[in-house]
Structures are given as structure tokens and as C-alpha cells.
Amino acid sequence: MLAHPRIHVMLNTDYRAMVGTIPFRKMIYTGPIDAFFEFRFGKLPYRSLEFRHETLDQEVFQSVGTVNYPNEQPYTRITEFKYLTGQRHNKTSIVYEFPRAEGDPYYPVPRKENTELYHRYQSLAAAMPEVLFAGRLATYKYYNMDQVVAQALATYRKLAKEEQAAPIPV
């Protein structure tokens, strides 16, 4: 799939540096909506995470893949990856997640004033039918993984329906 001539993978590339160089009829944008519009109305606040990875000299650390810690600890969860991959090894790898106010955006901050600011960006997005805004950052909404997959599939169905109406030349 990645070898297809209409698919381009560019790592460590700023979107703004590339947007004018690759022609498109439709673009799916999944980054922060405020960044897309160059923070025209101000910056939307997000909660971030810091990850601390450890490899331990023991077969298992906890009894399941992810344990949430909502109360007294400075971290919010610990994930032990071998449960997720089915790996068997005499060592194990875990990651602690620490909530942070600054850093990469992960979670929208649900407050009335933030929703109002997002709606201002959303009105700009509505005027751009060639760009589909999808995902947590682009829609400024918390999604569980099943909701993200459902949104991605709905976006695909919308594009496929439009493609049937007006096929994209190959």
C-alpha cells in the first residue's frame, strides 16, 4: 500500500512545508485544529503525558497489560507490553504515564471556554470542504480507541461515496 504512487510518507516533516507541494482533492488532517489555522484565535489547551520506560529483570511486573492509577500515585497508568504482543521473555518492559500540563498535545481540556474557542476554529474548518478534520486533536474531543476507529471508518465511507460520485483520476 505504501508503494502506491498516490501515497507519500514523510517523517519529521512540518505540514506547512509540504502542503503546497503535493496536489490533493481531499486531505485528512489529524493534527491540532488550532495549529492548522496558525493559532488565529489563540491556542487550545491540551493535557500532555510524559512516558518513563523501564526494562525489568523479571518475567512479569503486573497481572494485566494496563493498570490505571487514578488516585494517589504521580502516574496515571502502567502498561506492560508483553501482554499486548503475546511476547514471552524472561525480562519485561513497562511504561509509566505521568500527566503534564505542557508537552505534546494528547487530551483536550473540557471547559466551556475551550469548547467555544474550538467552535471558532470549527467554523473555519467548515469553510474548507477539501480538508476533513478527524481525530482527537482535529476535533478537540476525547475519543476512546473504538471511537477513533469508528470515526476513521466513517471518514473513509464519506470519501468512498464521494469517489463514486466523482472518481479521482489515477
DAWOWO-V658165 format. One record per backbone hydrogen bond with DSSP energy under -0.5 kcal/mol. CO is the residue of the C=O (numbers start at 0). NH is the residue of the N-H. Records with the same first field share a line. If there is no record, write none. Layout:
# DAWOWO-V658165
CO = NH / NH
This chain:
# DAWOWO-V658165
0 = 3
3 = 6
5 = 7
7 = 9
9 = 12
13 = 16 / 17
14 = 17 / 18
17 = 20 / 21
20 = 22
26 = 28 / 131
27 = 29
28 = 133
31 = 35
32 = 36
33 = 38
34 = 37
36 = 39
38 = 41
44 = 108
46 = 105 / 106
47 = 99
49 = 97
50 = 52
51 = 95
53 = 93
55 = 57 / 91
64 = 79
66 = 77
75 = 68
76 = 96
77 = 66
78 = 80 / 94
79 = 82
80 = 83 / 84
81 = 85
91 = 55
92 = 80
93 = 53
94 = 78
95 = 51 / 97
96 = 75 / 76
97 = 49
99 = 47
106 = 46
107 = 109
108 = 110
110 = 114
111 = 115
112 = 116
113 = 117
114 = 118
115 = 119
116 = 120
117 = 121
118 = 122
119 = 123
120 = 124
121 = 125
122 = 126
123 = 126
124 = 127
127 = 130
129 = 26
130 = 132
131 = 28 / 133
134 = 138
135 = 139 / 140
136 = 32
143 = 147
144 = 148
145 = 149
146 = 150
147 = 151
148 = 152
149 = 153
150 = 154
151 = 155
152 = 156
153 = 157
154 = 158
155 = 159
156 = 160
157 = 161
158 = 162
159 = 163
160 = 164
161 = 165
